[in-house]
């Protein structure tokens, strides 16, 4: 068993959990993510979902399987029962958001069905969570983690529900099935400017996941829509072409590799 500091700090023996019957393990996970595990170190009570993921990582194959089964059962309860405790809103946190965060971290393909059902239901739009878009945004994020691929129509619908809340999540999801930058056309300049930091982080994720070549070709038809901070992030992908005195074209790596449209030029 690998040593994980947070597990040790929590005072939890992972392998002792492996001996619990399935029902008792589900009950323990429920208490943990609802903030009711009294033996958890006080310093960790604000992040029990992180502790649970560390326990999963630190445990044996048997424990990892048992925890995945427990999380799956709880996700199914959340997905198909409107009175599920995972749909309740607690003071200062969302148990459902914590559960989906754990499911995203484990990433088991078996989680796909309940997560996809919840994301498509619309029942969780407006429900609180740690992300800006709340619990629904977490579900969209988890779709990608568990390998669910939806078409452009689905992600366009998510973005249209609330562009400021779901554009970035929709773009990340669409990247698995098409060109995510098509969604920029509908978002509008005001939304894009407000989301610049989030879009920059998304570009980093896409570059790491898909490669610079994929990113360059995907963004090329839409680069004129990018606000300045985002444009600067991918300027290295589009070196400006200049002509030397000898008539030879050469690429210069400029921080501004294209002319920005007037709407995004600094005053």
Secondary structure, DSSP 8 states (H G I E B T S, - for coil): ----HHHHHHT--HHHHHTS-HHHHHHHHHHHHTT--TTS-GGGGGGHHHHHHHHHHHS-HHHHHHHHHHHHHHHHHHHH-TT-GGGS-BTTB-HHHHHHHHHHHH--GGGHHHHHHHHHH-TTTT---SSTTHHHHHHHHHHHHTT----HHHHHHHHHH-HHHHHHHHHHHHTTTS-GGGGHHHH-HHHHHHTHHHHHHHHHHHHHHH-HHHHHHHHHTTGGG--HHHHHHTGGGS-EEEE-TTS-EEEE--S--S---GGGS--
